[in-house]
Amino acid sequence: MKSRFKWLATLVALFTCLGIGANFSLNEVNAKKDDGTLKVAMEANYQPYNWTQTNNANGAVPIEGSKEYANGYDVKIAKIIGQKLHRKVEVVKTEWDGLLPALTSGKADLIIAGMSPTAEREKAINFSKPYRNSTFVVITKINSRYANAKKLTDFKGAKLTAQQGTFHYDLIKQLKGAKRQPAMRDFAAMRQSLISGTIDGYVAEDTESTSFKMVDPDIKSIPVSKMAGFHATKEESVTSIGIAKPNKALLKSVNQILAAIPQAKRVRLMTEAVKQQPKTDNDKKGKKAKSEPWLVSMWRQYGGMILNGIGMTLLLASVGTIAGFFIGLAVGIVRTIPTPTTGGKRWLLKFVNWLLSVYIEIFRGTPMMVQAAVIYYGIAQFWHLNIDRTVAALIIVSINTGAYLAEIIRGGIISTPEGQFEAASALGMTHNQRMWHIILPQAIKNCLPSITNEFIVNIKDTSVLSIISVSELFFVGSTIASQTFKFFPTYLTISAIYLILTFTITRIFNLIEKHLQGSKNYNLMANQVQVGTPKDMEAKN
């Protein structure tokens, strides 16, 4: 029995070591808000408005909770505002769908992300005066049958899309006969879809076509804004800064600062942003870079980001599985407590079991992505508790894992032969003694394959936490793909890393499981006749 507990301790120690080993990524854990910091929400993935880079070159500003930096036209505008307000700019990197929740929950002070002040958005937040005017284009391949479109009806039959959550998607309706495809999450996805041929084009602003053409000369932009019959409101044709409705003073200050920025300076800032955006195969002078394997080039430029992503993934998976194991162990034990004889205790146990059943059903019955959005943004918005995204992610993975492991461990407990319960009771053991000394060691050993599987699932499922912009491996891979436009090789590399992680963890737990099983060639209190084989018995006869 002591041997089994020894290996159980080894298992816990392994989880702990994995968590400590990944601790270098825990630099995100800093929930205290600095009043001297201007937190600006943006995708940091929409060139030339904003993008992510690995250093602070060209005046880039730090991204909250990471070792990366953001730059672009939006960042340059944010720096002017921060300088006038005497506040240091820090970017809150989040997906497009998370911009409004980040602002309304207080996790960001401003949204500067090329966002148009539509009537629907103005119901939720306030907008500043415009800081840039735009025209609309359809971006397609230069050899596309729609590349020479002159009027709106020329797009008949074209498979077109736009970014999810933007009015660009509604503009496709004006292109008579065009086939609207499902909206996509970001411009990186649309660029890849266009390159791969799954769509014929997408609707965007003119700055997107300028940015895209710098890295892919085989695309063409068609200015639909100039075509007869096309209509876009003034609000849809400008980009403004989003500010939370209660923050009237900040809105007034931002409008005053924007009014002092001349149009010539705004044009110069955008020109600089286009020139400074991340390059792929060309150097700063536009000459072809030295030929080297893409994988080598990626690791040389983004190796640090990938290692940080691996560390964060291991941290979330290991800590989440450890905490989830103990949550599941506690819940599993409580749900197998025998029904008390006294009325008060019996009703109390029923109530506790009901609460635990609700917990299990909720967290097993809803996606982790939804749980992440509700916990991270909901708590901040309704209870005004600004939880750091890494802390929130650890809580989410832990309670989600606990819900699954609770039923696994409960199944392991009730599957223990009834005779062992009866034998322990005959020896005078209490329920707690039976559980600790007899039942749990066997139940945990039997549940180890399922616990291992849950750990593997957590390594992969942390990718859904990109909804709250946790810089785990998948989120980092998406950033790299959007910067390099090498989608297939990037995601293939990320897949290989996931496979290496899961394969290694599986083999480690297989060794632990083998040791926990112990020797199978033994028989307690057996004599020579009992352990002999049939052939041995025949020889003796």
Summary of the structure (lengths in Angstrom):
residues: 541
radius of gyration: 29.4
end to end distance: 38.2
largest distance: 109.0
contacts: 1751
relative contact order: 0.12
helix: 60%
strand: 12%
